[in-house]
Amino acid sequence: MLKMGGVELEETFAEAFPMYISRILITAQDEKWALASAKEAKGLGTTAVFCPTEAGIECNVSSSETPDGRPGVIIQVGHQKKEKVEKWMPIRIRHCVLSVPTVAAFDAMPEDMVDYYLETRGTPIHLFADGYEEEGEMYGRRVYKIPLMGGWFIVPKRFGVAKGVAGGNLLFMGESRSAALSAAEAAVEAIRKVKYVFTPAVNGVFASGSKPKESYPWATTNHYYCACIADKVKDTKIPPGVEAVFEVVVNGLNIDVVKDAMKAAIQSALQTKGLKRITAANYAGTLGPYKIYLADLL
C-alpha cells in the first residue's frame, strides 16, 4: 500500500478489455442544441451488459475547431462486438442527432486510429431520406445531405471505428458518502480534460460497481466493495472507517489515453478531504487482457 498524503493507493491493477469505438462530432447553431443532441444520443449507454452499446460525451468543441464553424460536442459509442457498434451507432444518430433542430454530424476519428470504416449507406440514417438524399462534398468531406422539414441534415458517407480499450477503472473510498463522491467527481473533471476518452456512467460516476457473472449469467453488485454490507461479507475489501465507495470507469481510443486519464484522475482526487483509499477492480484476468497498475501510473 502506497501512502500519498493522507490517502492510501492500493498497489493493484485495473483490468480492461478491447472495445470497438466510433467517435462522432455533433454541431449545431448553438451549444444548447449540440449538447442536447449529444446527451440524448449517449442515453442508455452506461454499460454493455444490458445497454445496446456504451456511450459517453468526450468534450465540447469550439466553433473555431469544427468543420462547419459551429459549436459542437464529441461523443463516443463502443462495444466489445463490432456488429453491435455497426447496428446501434447509426440508430443513435438516426433518432437522437438527425431529429434535432439545426444539428449536423461529422466523423471525428483520427485517421491514424481507424481500424476500419463503417459506411453510412444502407443504415437507418441514409434510408431515412426515402431516396431523396443528395451526395456531395462539404467542408472538404464526402457527405450525404438528408432532407428534413427543418432543412438539410449533413452526415459523412462513412465513420471511422477504432479498436479501443474499455474498463479502465478507479474506486474511491471515503470516510463519508460525500467525501467519496467528491473524490470521484474531481476525478471525472480531470478525465474530461484528456483527449480521446469518455466515462460512460451518468455524470461519470457509478454507484453500482459490478463484478462478472457469479450467481447469475450477468454482472451483479460487487459486494466486496459494498460498505453497507461489509459486516456480512466474509472477504470484504472495505477497510475500517470507510462509509462509501464510488467507481469511475474510463474508455478510450487506445490504452495510452486511458492510462493518461486514470493518472489525471488519481492526481486530482488526492486533494479531496475525507478520501481514505484509491483502488481498482480486477477479476484475475477473466474480464480482459489489459492490466493497468495504479502505482505505475504515478
N, C-alpha and C positions, 0 to 999 in steps of 0.2 A: 504494500500500500504506500503510495506516494503522498506526501503532505505538501499542500500548496496553500500557504497562509493557514487559515483555519479549516480548509476543505480537504477531504481525502479524495485522491484519484486512484481508483482501483486499477491495478495492473492486469487488465484483461483486454478482450478484443470484442469488437462489434462484428457480427457475421453478416456479410452482404452477398448478393446474388445478381446474376445478369438480368437485364431488362431491356427490351426494345423500346425506344423513346422517340417521339416526334416533338418538334418544337415549333410553335405557331405564334406569329405576331398578329395581334388584333389591333387595328387602328380605327379611329372614329373622329367625328367632327370635334369632339372634346373628350377629356379624360373620363368624364362621368359615364359616357356611353361605352367607351372601350373597357373600362373596369367592370361595368355591369355585365357586359357580354362575357368577359373573362371569368368572372365569378360563377356565372351560370354554366359556362362550358366546363368548369372544373368540378361541378356538382357530382355527388356520389362517386368520388374518386379518391377516398381516403385509404383504401386498401384493395388489393386484387383478390382478397379472399372471397368476398361476395360481390364487390363492385365490378362493373364491366371492364374498367381499367383504373389504374391510379392516375391522378391528375393533380396539378397544382400551379399556382401562379409563381413565376420566377421573379419578374421585376416589371416596373413601369419603364417606359421608354419615351424620351422627349421627342418632340416633333422634328428636331434637328437630326435625329438618328434614324428616322423611318423612311421607307421608300417614297411615300406619298406626302411627306411633310406634315403629318398629323400626329397627335399624341397616341401612344399605344401601350399595350400590355402584352408581355410574353407569357404563354402558358406551355407546360409540357404535359404530354399524355403518354403513359407507358404501361407495359405488361410483359410478363415473362415469355408469353407466346406471341409471336409476330402476327398471327392471324387475328388475335384479339385487338391489337392496335389497328390493323387494317380494316377491321369491322367498325370499331367504336370511335376511333378518332374522327372519321368523316361524319358519323352520326352526331357527335358532339358539335362539330362545326355546322352541320345542316340545321340543327334545332336551336342552337344557343349562340351562333355567330351570324349566320346568314339571315336569321329572322330579326336581328336587332337593327334599329334605325341608324343609318349613316356608316355602318361598320364595313370594313374590308379585312381580308385575311392574307397573310404572306407566310411563306416558308422561312423560318428563322434558323434553320440548322446550318452551322458552318460546314462548308464543303469537305474539309479535312476530317470531319467527324461522321460523315454519312457512311452507313453500311449498305443501304440500298434505298431506292426511291419508290414511293407509293404514288401511283398515278391517280389523279382526280377523276379522270374519265371513267364512267360506269358506276361511280359511287352515288349515294343519295344527294350529294352536293350538285354534281353535274346533271343528274337526271331531274332535279327539281325544275330545271329550265324548260322541260317538256319539249325540247327540240328548238327552242328559241335562243339558246346560248350563242354567244359570239366568241371566237378565238382571236387573240391578238397579242400585241406586245405593249406593255405599260411599265413605266419606271425601270426599263431595261430588263424586264422579266416576261416570260411567256405566261399568259393568263387566260382564264375563262371569264367572260362577263355574263353574269346570270341576271336576267331581267326580274325585277321586283316591283311592287306597287310604289315603293319609295325611291326607285332609281336602280342603277346597276350595282350588283354585288360582285366585287373583284376577288378572285381566288386563283392561286397558282395552278398550273397544269400538273404539278407534282409536288410532293412533300418529301424531304429527306428524313430517313429514320436511322437513328444511331443505335449501336449496341452498347447501352449504358450500364449503369450499376445502381442497384436499389438496396435498401435495407441498412445503410449506414445509420447507426442509432446511438443515442446517449440517454441515460437515465439520470434524472436529477432528484436527489433525496434531500428533503428539507425537514427541519425541526417543526415546521408547521406547513399546512397546505399552501398558505400564501407565499411562504419562502420558496417552496419547491416550484410553484407556478411562476413566481417572479424570475427564478433562475432559468426556467425553460423559455419564458418569453424573451429574456435577454439573449439567450442562445439563438432563438429564431430571428431576432433583429440582426444579429451578426451574420447569420446564414444568408439573409436576403441581400447582403452586400457582395456575395460571392457569385460570380457568373456561372451559368450553365447548370445550376442545381435548383431543386424545389423540395418543399416539405408538403407531403400530401394531407396531413391532418388539418382539421379546422383550426385556423389561426396558427398552424404549425405545431400544435401540441396535442399529444394523445394522453388521455386519462386512462385509456384501456389497453395498455401494453399487453400483447398476446404471446402465446407460445405455439409451436407447431402441434398438429393433431396428437392428442394423447388419449383422452377419454372418448372423443368424438372424431369423426372424419373431417374436421375443420379446425381452425385455430380457436383457442379458448383463452380465458384470462390467465395471465402469467402470475399464478397465485404465489409464487416465491417472492414476488415484489409487491404484494398487496399488504400494506401496513395494517389495514383494518382487520386482517385475519392472521396476523403474524403469530399470535398465541396459539393458533390452531394448526399451523403448518409446521411439520416436523423439521424440514430443511429450509426454513425461511431464510431469505437473504436480506432481511431488514435489520440493520444494526440498531442498538439501543438509541433512543432519542429521536428516531425518525418517525414522523407522523404521516407523510405522504410522498409519493413518487410520481413524477410525470416524465413522459418519453417524447423525444424529438427524433423523427426519422428523416434521413436525408437521401434523396435520389438525385442522380446526375448523369451527365453525358459520358463520363469516364471516371475511373477510380481516383484519379488525382484531384479532380474538382470536389469530389465527395470528401476526400481527406482534408482538403483546404477548408471546406465548410465546417467540418467537425472540429478542426483546430480553432477556427474563429469562434465557434460556439462555446467551446470549453473556456477559452480566454475571457470571453465576455461574461459568462455565467459565474466565474470565480469571484466576481465582485459582489455577489448577492449576499446580503446579510441573512443568516439563518440557514444557508446551504450547508449540508453536512458532508455529502459524498456525491461524486460523479462516477458512474459506471456504465456498462453497456451490456446488452443481451446477446448471448450466443447459445448455440444448440449443438455443440460437439460436431460441427461440420455437416449436419443433416439439412440445413437450410440453403447454404450456398458456399462457393469456393473461396470467397474473399474474406480475409481476416484483417481487420483494421485495428491495430494495437494502440490503445489510448496513450500510453507512455511515449510511443514513437512519434505521435503527432506533435508533441511539445519538445 
